[in-house]
């Protein structure tokens, strides 16, 4: 029998921990949604975590990254960092951790939260147990499997020739604009969610909705599905709740938007600018 080929990606997820975690396992430890890191925003070694007396409430196996076993750990709410360690929100680690490590940290915090919030069955309150077959907890009485929560959301660049529709959420810093986004409702496709959300937030009708890319976004448990769409009809009237300001902007006369290339909203804006011959410098 031929040997099974190695997977073509760096991280291989799995739910069943090995008997031997190896010499240098990676541990993503969290107090709430804040991750334990060094002062340089690196992941601390297991020896350093143990040396400062951190005891996990629960641990979860994540899989293998570059040959190293990976675990997440839920720390007590009163866990206090000392010496070279501190707790930091994952938002602050964009650009500090490499792409694969940050994505794995996002996976870890979601699994920690799922494990913490599904210790008991929501139907009968029986303590749940970990499944041996997949990433779920099961009620021994009801036999109901409980998987980690994942909330699909859409995000879209609506274009009208060399113009793009940008809006401002009330949660954004003053003056910052971005592409529109919203959650996919039960019973609808992602494409229909694009049409509905754009109309609800701005009264604009769109057409020719085309898939662009996707991004896991663990704030808290989202999978962002990115699209491009064309303007069909309508005048801008914002809903005043999700979007408090919206307008059309030409590629060469853009407002302030979030700098960098770490989020899918930035990818969509940069793609629009580059296709319209504008060099992106922020």
Phi and psi in degrees as GROMACS dihedral restraints (atoms count N, CA, C in turn):
[ dihedral_restraints ]
;  ai    aj    ak    al  type     phi  dphi    fc
    3     4     5     6     1   -72.4    20    10
    4     5     6     7     1   151.9    20    10
    6     7     8     9     1   -71.6    20    10
    7     8     9    10     1   138.6    20    10
    9    10    11    12     1   -65.0    20    10
   10    11    12    13     1   131.1    20    10
   12    13    14    15     1   -67.7    20    10
   13    14    15    16     1   152.5    20    10
   15    16    17    18     1   -69.5    20    10
   16    17    18    19     1   144.9    20    10
   18    19    20    21     1   -66.1    20    10
   19    20    21    22     1   149.6    20    10
   21    22    23    24     1   -85.9    20    10
   22    23    24    25     1    27.8    20    10
   24    25    26    27     1  -142.1    20    10
   25    26    27    28     1   157.1    20    10
   27    28    29    30     1   -71.7    20    10
   28    29    30    31     1   -38.0    20    10
   30    31    32    33     1  -106.1    20    10
   31    32    33    34     1   131.3    20    10
   33    34    35    36     1  -117.1    20    10
   34    35    36    37     1   109.3    20    10
   36    37    38    39     1   -73.6    20    10
   37    38    39    40     1   149.2    20    10
   39    40    41    42     1  -160.5    20    10
   40    41    42    43     1   156.8    20    10
   42    43    44    45     1  -106.7    20    10
   43    44    45    46     1   -16.2    20    10
   45    46    47    48     1  -100.5    20    10
   46    47    48    49     1   116.6    20    10
   48    49    50    51     1   -70.2    20    10
   49    50    51    52     1   150.7    20    10
   51    52    53    54     1   -78.5    20    10
   52    53    54    55     1   159.8    20    10
   54    55    56    57     1   -67.1    20    10
   55    56    57    58     1   -35.7    20    10
   57    58    59    60     1  -119.2    20    10
   58    59    60    61     1   111.2    20    10
   60    61    62    63     1   -75.5    20    10
   61    62    63    64     1    -4.7    20    10
   63    64    65    66     1    87.2    20    10
   64    65    66    67     1   179.0    20    10
   66    67    68    69     1   -79.1    20    10
   67    68    69    70     1   -31.8    20    10
   69    70    71    72     1  -129.4    20    10
   70    71    72    73     1    62.3    20    10
   72    73    74    75     1   -68.2    20    10
   73    74    75    76     1   152.6    20    10
   75    76    77    78     1   -96.0    20    10
   76    77    78    79     1   131.3    20    10
   78    79    80    81     1  -123.4    20    10
   79    80    81    82     1   122.2    20    10
   81    82    83    84     1  -102.3    20    10
   82    83    84    85     1   101.4    20    10
   84    85    86    87     1  -103.0    20    10
   85    86    87    88     1   135.6    20    10
   87    88    89    90     1  -128.8    20    10
   88    89    90    91     1   139.8    20    10
   90    91    92    93     1  -109.3    20    10
   91    92    93    94     1   104.3    20    10
   93    94    95    96     1    66.4    20    10
   94    95    96    97     1  -124.2    20    10
   96    97    98    99     1  -106.0    20    10
   97    98    99   100     1    12.0    20    10
   99   100   101   102     1   -97.7    20    10
  100   101   102   103     1   134.4    20    10
  102   103   104   105     1   -98.8    20    10
  103   104   105   106     1   144.1    20    10
  105   106   107   108     1   -78.0    20    10
  106   107   108   109     1   122.4    20    10
  108   109   110   111     1  -138.0    20    10
  109   110   111   112     1   169.7    20    10
  111   112   113   114     1   -81.3    20    10
  112   113   114   115     1   173.8    20    10
  114   115   116   117     1   -63.2    20    10
  115   116   117   118     1   -22.2    20    10
  117   118   119   120     1   -91.3    20    10
  118   119   120   121     1    10.3    20    10
  120   121   122   123     1    65.4    20    10
  121   122   123   124     1    30.3    20    10
  123   124   125   126     1   -97.6    20    10
  124   125   126   127     1   163.6    20    10
  126   127   128   129     1   -77.8    20    10
  127   128   129   130     1   125.7    20    10
  129   130   131   132     1   -72.5    20    10
  130   131   132   133     1   149.5    20    10
  132   133   134   135     1   -67.4    20    10
  133   134   135   136     1   156.5    20    10
  135   136   137   138     1   -58.4    20    10
  136   137   138   139     1   -39.4    20    10
  138   139   140   141     1   -60.5    20    10
  139   140   141   142     1   -38.5    20    10
  141   142   143   144     1   -70.2    20    10
  142   143   144   145     1   -38.7    20    10
  144   145   146   147     1   -63.3    20    10
  145   146   147   148     1   -46.8    20    10
  147   148   149   150     1   -65.1    20    10
  148   149   150   151     1   -36.6    20    10
  150   151   152   153     1   -63.9    20    10
  151   152   153   154     1   -24.9    20    10
  153   154   155   156     1   -97.7    20    10
  154   155   156   157     1    11.3    20    10
  156   157   158   159     1    74.5    20    10
  157   158   159   160     1    22.9    20    10
  159   160   161   162     1   -76.7    20    10
  160   161   162   163     1   129.0    20    10
  162   163   164   165     1  -118.1    20    10
  163   164   165   166     1   123.8    20    10
  165   166   167   168     1   -75.9    20    10
  166   167   168   169     1   140.6    20    10
  168   169   170   171     1   -72.7    20    10
  169   170   171   172     1   -43.1    20    10
  171   172   173   174     1  -147.5    20    10
  172   173   174   175     1   151.5    20    10
  174   175   176   177     1  -125.0    20    10
  175   176   177   178     1   152.0    20    10
  177   178   179   180     1  -136.3    20    10
  178   179   180   181     1   141.3    20    10
  180   181   182   183     1   -89.2    20    10
  181   182   183   184     1   135.4    20    10
  183   184   185   186     1  -104.7    20    10
  184   185   186   187     1   -39.3    20    10
  186   187   188   189     1   142.9    20    10
  187   188   189   190     1  -152.9    20    10
  189   190   191   192     1  -126.0    20    10
  190   191   192   193     1   127.2    20    10
  192   193   194   195     1  -116.7    20    10
  193   194   195   196     1   117.7    20    10
  195   196   197   198     1    51.5    20    10
  196   197   198   199     1    40.4    20    10
  198   199   200   201     1    84.0    20    10
  199   200   201   202     1    -1.2    20    10
  201   202   203   204     1  -107.9    20    10
  202   203   204   205     1   131.6    20    10
  204   205   206   207     1   -68.2    20    10
  205   206   207   208     1   140.9    20    10
  207   208   209   210     1  -122.7    20    10
  208   209   210   211     1   138.2    20    10
  210   211   212   213     1  -132.0    20    10
  211   212   213   214     1   151.3    20    10
  213   214   215   216     1  -109.2    20    10
  214   215   216   217     1   156.5    20    10
  216   217   218   219     1  -143.6    20    10
  217   218   219   220     1   134.2    20    10
  219   220   221   222     1   -94.8    20    10
  220   221   222   223     1   118.6    20    10
  222   223   224   225     1   -95.3    20    10
  223   224   225   226     1   158.1    20    10
  225   226   227   228     1   -61.4    20    10
  226   227   228   229     1   155.2    20    10
  228   229   230   231     1   -62.3    20    10
  229   230   231   232     1   -25.8    20    10
  231   232   233   234     1   -97.7    20    10
  232   233   234   235     1    12.4    20    10
  234   235   236   237     1   -60.5    20    10
  235   236   237   238     1   129.9    20    10
  237   238   239   240     1  -119.9    20    10
  238   239   240   241     1   123.6    20    10
  240   241   242   243     1   -72.4    20    10
  241   242   243   244     1   156.9    20    10
  243   244   245   246     1  -145.8    20    10
  244   245   246   247     1   160.5    20    10
  246   247   248   249     1    59.6    20    10
  247   248   249   250     1  -126.0    20    10
  249   250   251   252     1   -86.1    20    10
  250   251   252   253     1     9.4    20    10
  252   253   254   255     1  -107.9    20    10
  253   254   255   256     1   151.8    20    10
  255   256   257   258     1  -156.0    20    10
  256   257   258   259     1   164.3    20    10
  258   259   260   261     1  -101.2    20    10
  259   260   261   262     1   136.3    20    10
  261   262   263   264     1  -140.5    20    10
  262   263   264   265     1   140.4    20    10
  264   265   266   267     1   -68.0    20    10
  265   266   267   268     1   145.4    20    10
  267   268   269   270     1   -60.6    20    10
  268   269   270   271     1   -28.4    20    10
  270   271   272   273     1   -55.7    20    10
  271   272   273   274     1   -36.2    20    10
  273   274   275   276     1   -76.7    20    10
  274   275   276   277     1    -8.8    20    10
  276   277   278   279     1  -100.1    20    10
  277   278   279   280     1     0.3    20    10
  279   280   281   282     1   -60.7    20    10
  280   281   282   283     1   127.7    20    10
  282   283   284   285     1    90.7    20    10
  283   284   285   286     1   -19.7    20    10
  285   286   287   288     1   -90.1    20    10
  286   287   288   289     1   -47.7    20    10
  288   289   290   291     1   -88.8    20    10
  289   290   291   292     1   147.8    20    10
  291   292   293   294     1   -68.9    20    10
  292   293   294   295     1   168.4    20    10
  294   295   296   297     1   -55.9    20    10
  295   296   297   298     1   -44.4    20    10
  297   298   299   300     1   -70.1    20    10
  298   299   300   301     1   -39.7    20    10
  300   301   302   303     1   -67.1    20    10
  301   302   303   304     1   -40.5    20    10
  303   304   305   306     1   -67.4    20    10
  304   305   306   307     1   -40.0    20    10
  306   307   308   309     1   -63.0    20    10
  307   308   309   310     1   -39.9    20    10
  309   310   311   312     1   -69.1    20    10
  310   311   312   313     1   -36.5    20    10
  312   313   314   315     1   -62.2    20    10
  313   314   315   316     1   -38.8    20    10
  315   316   317   318     1   -64.7    20    10
  316   317   318   319     1   -40.3    20    10
  318   319   320   321     1   -62.0    20    10
  319   320   321   322     1   -42.9    20    10
  321   322   323   324     1   -62.8    20    10
  322   323   324   325     1   -46.2    20    10
  324   325   326   327     1   -65.7    20    10
  325   326   327   328     1   -33.2    20    10
  327   328   329   330     1   -69.5    20    10
  328   329   330   331     1   -38.1    20    10
  330   331   332   333     1   -71.2    20    10
  331   332   333   334     1   -37.8    20    10
  333   334   335   336     1   -59.4    20    10
  334   335   336   337     1   -47.0    20    10
  336   337   338   339     1   -66.7    20    10
  337   338   339   340     1   -40.9    20    10
  339   340   341   342     1   -61.5    20    10
  340   341   342   343     1   -45.6    20    10
  342   343   344   345     1   -62.8    20    10
  343   344   345   346     1   -40.6    20    10
  345   346   347   348     1   -66.1    20    10
  346   347   348   349     1   -38.7    20    10
  348   349   350   351     1   -93.5    20    10
  349   350   351   352     1     2.6    20    10
  351   352   353   354     1  -126.2    20    10
  352   353   354   355     1    35.4    20    10
  354   355   356   357     1   -72.4    20    10
  355   356   357   358     1   -19.8    20    10
  357   358   359   360     1  -131.8    20    10
  358   359   360   361     1   148.9    20    10
  360   361   362   363     1   -69.5    20    10
  361   362   363   364     1   133.2    20    10
  363   364   365   366     1   -74.4    20    10
  364   365   366   367     1   -13.1    20    10
  366   367   368   369     1   -94.5    20    10
  367   368   369   370     1   -39.0    20    10
  369   370   371   372     1  -130.2    20    10
  370   371   372   373     1    -1.3    20    10
  372   373   374   375     1    70.3    20    10
  373   374   375   376     1    12.8    20    10
  375   376   377   378     1   -70.6    20    10
  376   377   378   379     1   139.7    20    10
  378   379   380   381     1   -58.6    20    10
  379   380   381   382     1   135.2    20    10
  381   382   383   384     1   -89.6    20    10
  382   383   384   385     1   164.9    20    10
  384   385   386   387     1  -129.5    20    10
  385   386   387   388     1   153.8    20    10
  387   388   389   390     1   -71.4    20    10
  388   389   390   391     1   137.5    20    10
  390   391   392   393     1   -73.0    20    10
  391   392   393   394     1   146.5    20    10
  393   394   395   396     1   -88.3    20    10
  394   395   396   397     1   -10.4    20    10
  396   397   398   399     1  -104.8    20    10
  397   398   399   400     1   -23.0    20    10
  399   400   401   402     1  -160.1    20    10
  400   401   402   403     1  -176.6    20    10
  402   403   404   405     1   -84.8    20    10
  403   404   405   406     1    79.4    20    10
  405   406   407   408     1  -152.9    20    10
  406   407   408   409     1   161.5    20    10
  408   409   410   411     1  -111.5    20    10
  409   410   411   412     1   143.8    20    10
  411   412   413   414     1  -124.3    20    10
  412   413   414   415     1   140.4    20    10
  414   415   416   417     1   -82.2    20    10
  415   416   417   418     1   120.4    20    10
  417   418   419   420     1   -62.6    20    10
  418   419   420   421     1   -26.7    20    10
  420   421   422   423     1   -86.1    20    10
  421   422   423   424     1   -52.8    20    10
  423   424   425   426     1   -84.6    20    10
  424   425   426   427     1   -18.3    20    10
  426   427   428   429     1    63.5    20    10
  427   428   429   430     1    26.1    20    10
  429   430   431   432     1   -87.2    20    10
  430   431   432   433     1   122.7    20    10
  432   433   434   435     1   -82.5    20    10
  433   434   435   436     1   141.4    20    10
  435   436   437   438     1  -124.0    20    10
  436   437   438   439     1   108.4    20    10
  438   439   440   441     1   -94.4    20    10
  439   440   441   442     1   160.0    20    10
  441   442   443   444     1   -56.7    20    10
  442   443   444   445     1   139.1    20    10
  444   445   446   447     1   -73.1    20    10
  445   446   447   448     1   139.9    20    10
  447   448   449   450     1  -139.7    20    10
  448   449   450   451     1   122.6    20    10
  450   451   452   453     1  -108.8    20    10
  451   452   453   454     1   110.1    20    10
  453   454   455   456     1   -73.0    20    10
  454   455   456   457     1   138.2    20    10
  456   457   458   459     1  -136.7    20    10
  457   458   459   460     1   150.2    20    10
  459   460   461   462     1  -106.9    20    10
  460   461   462   463     1   152.7    20    10
  462   463   464   465     1  -143.4    20    10
  463   464   465   466     1   137.3    20    10
  465   466   467   468     1  -143.1    20    10
  466   467   468   469     1   139.9    20    10
  468   469   470   471     1   -98.0    20    10
  469   470   471   472     1   107.4    20    10
  471   472   473   474     1   -90.1    20    10
  472   473   474   475     1   123.6    20    10
  474   475   476   477     1  -119.4    20    10
  475   476   477   478     1   146.1    20    10
  477   478   479   480     1  -133.8    20    10
  478   479   480   481     1    87.4    20    10
  480   481   482   483     1    67.8    20    10
  481   482   483   484     1  -122.8    20    10
  483   484   485   486     1   -94.3    20    10
  484   485   486   487     1    21.6    20    10
  486   487   488   489     1  -115.0    20    10
  487   488   489   490     1   151.3    20    10
  489   490   491   492     1  -128.3    20    10
  490   491   492   493     1   142.3    20    10
  492   493   494   495     1   -87.9    20    10
  493   494   495   496     1   118.1    20    10
  495   496   497   498     1  -122.3    20    10
  496   497   498   499     1   146.8    20    10
  498   499   500   501     1  -132.2    20    10
  499   500   501   502     1   167.8    20    10
  501   502   503   504     1  -124.4    20    10
  502   503   504   505     1   121.5    20    10
  504   505   506   507     1   -76.0    20    10
  505   506   507   508     1   149.9    20    10
  507   508   509   510     1   -63.4    20    10
  508   509   510   511     1   -14.1    20    10
  510   511   512   513     1   -88.9    20    10
  511   512   513   514     1    -9.3    20    10
  513   514   515   516     1   -75.8    20    10
  514   515   516   517     1   154.6    20    10
  516   517   518   519     1   -59.9    20    10
  517   518   519   520     1   150.2    20    10
  519   520   521   522     1   -55.7    20    10
  520   521   522   523     1   131.4    20    10
  522   523   524   525     1    89.1    20    10
  523   524   525   526     1   -10.9    20    10
  525   526   527   528     1   -86.7    20    10
  526   527   528   529     1   131.9    20    10
  528   529   530   531     1  -120.4    20    10
  529   530   531   532     1   157.3    20    10
  531   532   533   534     1  -155.0    20    10
  532   533   534   535     1   175.8    20    10
  534   535   536   537     1   -72.7    20    10
  535   536   537   538     1   164.4    20    10
  537   538   539   540     1   -84.9    20    10
  538   539   540   541     1   150.2    20    10
  540   541   542   543     1  -150.7    20    10
  541   542   543   544     1   162.6    20    10
  543   544   545   546     1  -178.0    20    10
  544   545   546   547     1   170.2    20    10
  546   547   548   549     1   -85.4    20    10
  547   548   549   550     1   147.5    20    10
  549   550   551   552     1   -79.6    20    10
  550   551   552   553     1   127.4    20    10
  552   553   554   555     1   -84.4    20    10
  553   554   555   556     1   157.1    20    10
  555   556   557   558     1   -57.6    20    10
  556   557   558   559     1   135.9    20    10
  558   559   560   561     1    85.0    20    10
  559   560   561   562     1     6.6    20    10
  561   562   563   564     1  -124.9    20    10
  562   563   564   565     1   155.8    20    10
  564   565   566   567     1   -80.8    20    10
  565   566   567   568     1   164.4    20    10
  567   568   569   570     1   -64.3    20    10
  568   569   570   571     1   -36.4    20    10
  570   571   572   573     1   -64.9    20    10
  571   572   573   574     1   -41.1    20    10
  573   574   575   576     1   -66.9    20    10
  574   575   576   577     1   -35.4    20    10
  576   577   578   579     1   -61.3    20    10
  577   578   579   580     1   -38.2    20    10
  579   580   581   582     1   -59.0    20    10
  580   581   582   583     1   -51.0    20    10
  582   583   584   585     1   -61.3    20    10
  583   584   585   586     1   -43.8    20    10
  585   586   587   588     1   -67.6    20    10
  586   587   588   589     1   -48.6    20    10
  588   589   590   591     1   -64.1    20    10
  589   590   591   592     1   -42.7    20    10
  591   592   593   594     1   -62.0    20    10
  592   593   594   595     1   -42.4    20    10
  594   595   596   597     1   -67.9    20    10
  595   596   597   598     1   -43.3    20    10
  597   598   599   600     1   -62.2    20    10
  598   599   600   601     1   -37.7    20    10
  600   601   602   603     1   -87.8    20    10
  601   602   603   604     1   -27.8    20    10
  603   604   605   606     1  -134.5    20    10
  604   605   606   607     1    -5.0    20    10
  606   607   608   609     1    67.7    20    10
  607   608   609   610     1    15.8    20    10
  609   610   611   612     1   -94.2    20    10
  610   611   612   613     1   135.5    20    10
  612   613   614   615     1   -93.6    20    10
  613   614   615   616     1   140.3    20    10
  615   616   617   618     1  -122.1    20    10
  616   617   618   619     1   164.3    20    10
  618   619   620   621     1  -143.8    20    10
  619   620   621   622     1   171.9    20    10
  621   622   623   624     1    50.5    20    10
  622   623   624   625     1    54.8    20    10
  624   625   626   627     1   -73.8    20    10
  625   626   627   628     1   121.6    20    10
  627   628   629   630     1  -125.1    20    10
  628   629   630   631     1   135.0    20    10
  630   631   632   633     1   -64.7    20    10
  631   632   633   634     1   140.3    20    10
  633   634   635   636     1  -113.8    20    10
  634   635   636   637     1   -60.0    20    10
  636   637   638   639     1  -171.4    20    10
  637   638   639   640     1   178.2    20    10
  639   640   641   642     1  -137.4    20    10
  640   641   642   643     1   163.0    20    10
  642   643   644   645     1  -154.1    20    10
  643   644   645   646     1   128.3    20    10
  645   646   647   648     1   -67.3    20    10
  646   647   648   649     1   137.5    20    10
  648   649   650   651     1  -137.2    20    10
  649   650   651   652     1    95.1    20    10
  651   652   653   654     1   -81.5    20    10
  652   653   654   655     1    46.6    20    10
  654   655   656   657     1  -130.4    20    10
  655   656   657   658     1    66.3    20    10
  657   658   659   660     1   -97.2    20    10
  658   659   660   661     1   -41.5    20    10
  660   661   662   663     1  -142.2    20    10
  661   662   663   664     1    47.8    20    10
  663   664   665   666     1  -100.0    20    10
  664   665   666   667     1   152.3    20    10
  666   667   668   669     1  -117.8    20    10
  667   668   669   670     1   109.6    20    10
  669   670   671   672     1   -83.6    20    10
  670   671   672   673     1   124.2    20    10
  672   673   674   675     1  -107.4    20    10
  673   674   675   676     1   112.1    20    10
  675   676   677   678     1   -92.6    20    10
  676   677   678   679     1   141.6    20    10
  678   679   680   681     1  -138.7    20    10
  679   680   681   682     1   159.8    20    10
  681   682   683   684     1  -114.2    20    10
  682   683   684   685     1   145.5    20    10
  684   685   686   687     1  -144.9    20    10
  685   686   687   688     1   155.0    20    10
  687   688   689   690     1  -101.5    20    10
  688   689   690   691     1   144.9    20    10
  690   691   692   693     1   -63.6    20    10
  691   692   693   694     1   135.5    20    10
  693   694   695   696     1  -111.2    20    10
  694   695   696   697     1   -49.3    20    10
  696   697   698   699     1  -170.8    20    10
  697   698   699   700     1   171.1    20    10
  699   700   701   702     1   106.1    20    10
  700   701   702   703     1   160.9    20    10
  702   703   704   705     1  -113.0    20    10
  703   704   705   706     1   149.8    20    10
  705   706   707   708     1   -71.5    20    10
  706   707   708   709     1   123.3    20    10
  708   709   710   711     1  -138.1    20    10
  709   710   711   712     1   105.7    20    10
  711   712   713   714     1   -73.8    20    10
  712   713   714   715     1   154.0    20    10
  714   715   716   717     1   -76.6    20    10
  715   716   717   718     1   -17.9    20    10
  717   718   719   720     1    78.5    20    10
  718   719   720   721     1    -0.5    20    10
  720   721   722   723     1  -115.9    20    10
  721   722   723   724     1   -65.7    20    10
  723   724   725   726     1   -76.7    20    10
  724   725   726   727     1   -35.0    20    10
  726   727   728   729     1  -130.1    20    10
  727   728   729   730     1   125.4    20    10
  729   730   731   732     1  -104.9    20    10
  730   731   732   733     1    -8.1    20    10
  732   733   734   735     1  -158.8    20    10
  733   734   735   736     1   138.7    20    10
  735   736   737   738     1  -153.5    20    10
  736   737   738   739     1   150.6    20    10
  738   739   740   741     1  -165.3    20    10
  739   740   741   742     1   164.4    20    10
  741   742   743   744     1   -89.6    20    10
  742   743   744   745     1   138.2    20    10
  744   745   746   747     1  -131.0    20    10
  745   746   747   748     1   134.2    20    10
  747   748   749   750     1   -77.1    20    10
  748   749   750   751     1   154.5    20    10
  750   751   752   753     1   -58.7    20    10
  751   752   753   754     1   -32.1    20    10
  753   754   755   756     1   -96.0    20    10
  754   755   756   757     1    11.0    20    10
  756   757   758   759     1  -143.4    20    10
  757   758   759   760     1    56.3    20    10
  759   760   761   762     1   -83.8    20    10
  760   761   762   763     1   149.4    20    10
  762   763   764   765     1   -80.6    20    10
  763   764   765   766     1  -175.7    20    10
  765   766   767   768     1   -69.6    20    10
  766   767   768   769     1   135.1    20    10
  768   769   770   771     1  -136.0    20    10
  769   770   771   772     1   167.6    20    10
  771   772   773   774     1   -59.3    20    10
  772   773   774   775     1   127.3    20    10
  774   775   776   777     1   -76.7    20    10
  775   776   777   778     1   160.0    20    10
  777   778   779   780     1   101.9    20    10
  778   779   780   781     1  -177.5    20    10
  780   781   782   783     1  -135.0    20    10
  781   782   783   784     1    36.1    20    10
  783   784   785   786     1   -96.5    20    10
  784   785   786   787     1   -18.7    20    10
  786   787   788   789     1  -117.8    20    10
  787   788   789   790     1   159.0    20    10
  789   790   791   792     1   -67.5    20    10
  790   791   792   793     1   -26.4    20    10
  792   793   794   795     1   -63.3    20    10
  793   794   795   796     1   -39.9    20    10
  795   796   797   798     1   -68.8    20    10
  796   797   798   799     1   -38.2    20    10
  798   799   800   801     1   -59.6    20    10
  799   800   801   802     1   -43.1    20    10
  801   802   803   804     1   -65.3    20    10
  802   803   804   805     1   -43.5    20    10
  804   805   806   807     1   -66.9    20    10
  805   806   807   808     1   -44.1    20    10
  807   808   809   810     1   -63.0    20    10
  808   809   810   811     1   -39.4    20    10
  810   811   812   813     1   -61.9    20    10
  811   812   813   814     1   -43.8    20    10
  813   814   815   816     1   -60.5    20    10
  814   815   816   817     1   -46.5    20    10
  816   817   818   819     1   -64.3    20    10
  817   818   819   820     1   -44.7    20    10
  819   820   821   822     1   -66.8    20    10
  820   821   822   823     1   -36.4    20    10
  822   823   824   825     1   -69.1    20    10
  823   824   825   826     1   -20.1    20    10
  825   826   827   828     1  -103.0    20    10
  826   827   828   829     1    19.1    20    10
  828   829   830   831     1    75.1    20    10
  829   830   831   832     1    22.6    20    10
  831   832   833   834     1  -107.0    20    10
  832   833   834   835     1   124.2    20    10
  834   835   836   837     1   -75.4    20    10
  835   836   837   838     1   129.8    20    10
  837   838   839   840     1   -91.4    20    10
  838   839   840   841     1   123.6    20    10
  840   841   842   843     1  -119.3    20    10
  841   842   843   844     1     8.3    20    10
